[in-house]
Amino acid sequence: MEFAYYSIAVVTAFATTRWVTENIKFHIRTKKIWVHHWIISFLAMILLLYLEIESVIFWGCLTGIALEGLGRKNWSIRRS
């Protein structure tokens, strides 16, 4: 059943992230770089791995957030 919780978390986080990114303009960027939400999610995954946290809900949410960001056209770190 853990895989079911993971899958539900992925879908829920993906949909929530899509809604938030479409409706709330929150950006971490400078003139040269843009820290997208998929980058923040990826860094959080590395932290979870380092801390050996095995929560399927956390991993599912972070995966959903990262996948939503990577599915967009402009996901580069460097601003053009």
C-alpha positions as MATLAB code, in Angstrom:
seq = 'MEFAYYSIAVVTAFATTRWVTENIKFHIRTKKIWVHHWIISFLAMILLLYLEIESVIFWGCLTGIALEGLGRKNWSIRRS';
ca = [
       0.000    0.000    0.000;
       2.946    2.344    0.329;
       3.120    2.620   -3.439;
      -0.523    3.732   -3.462;
       0.263    6.536   -1.001;
       3.277    7.524   -3.084;
       1.202    7.631   -6.277;
      -1.552    9.693   -4.668;
       1.064   12.109   -3.299;
       2.673   12.487   -6.753;
      -0.619   13.292   -8.467;
      -1.807   15.621   -5.692;
       1.496   17.519   -5.531;
       1.679   17.784   -9.327;
      -1.846   19.219   -9.570;
      -1.357   21.548   -6.599;
       1.957   22.797   -7.938;
       0.416   23.432  -11.361;
      -2.394   25.463   -9.747;
       0.017   27.453   -7.556;
       2.428   28.233  -10.392;
      -0.435   29.344  -12.647;
      -2.097   31.552  -10.032;
       0.621   32.849   -7.706;
       3.663   34.651   -9.064;
       6.418   33.650   -6.636;
       9.931   33.603   -8.056;
      13.444   33.231   -6.731;
      15.600   34.792   -9.410;
      18.310   37.291  -10.222;
      19.361   38.795  -13.535;
      21.428   35.692  -14.321;
      19.756   32.711  -12.668;
      16.248   31.502  -11.974;
      15.711   28.959   -9.195;
      12.641   27.040  -10.344;
      10.481   24.947   -8.050;
      11.811   21.729   -9.584;
      15.322   22.724   -8.455;
      14.137   23.377   -4.908;
      12.322   20.039   -4.935;
      15.432   18.252   -6.198;
      17.574   19.808   -3.463;
      15.000   18.761   -0.873;
      15.210   15.196   -2.252;
      18.965   15.200   -1.752;
      18.444   16.390    1.832;
      15.837   13.687    2.486;
      18.199   11.079    1.082;
      21.072   12.338    3.243;
      18.869   12.324    6.350;
      17.566    8.852    5.384;
      13.921    9.935    5.575;
      11.751    7.239    4.008;
       8.308    8.875    4.070;
       6.483    7.874    0.893;
       4.288   10.962    1.227;
       7.269   13.358    1.288;
       8.978   11.547   -1.586;
       5.763   11.495   -3.605;
       5.142   15.193   -3.075;
       8.681   16.163   -4.012;
       8.532   13.956   -7.099;
       5.234   15.533   -8.184;
       6.639   19.033   -7.719;
       9.783   18.225   -9.691;
       7.908   16.527  -12.524;
       5.512   19.458  -12.875;
       8.420   21.863  -13.287;
      10.373   19.676  -15.696;
       7.319   19.299  -17.911;
       7.293   23.003  -18.740;
       8.930   24.601  -21.782;
      11.250   26.985  -19.923;
      12.900   25.221  -17.009;
      16.491   26.317  -17.497;
      18.516   27.680  -14.574;
      20.143   30.430  -16.627;
      17.931   33.347  -17.594;
      18.015   34.343  -21.221;
];
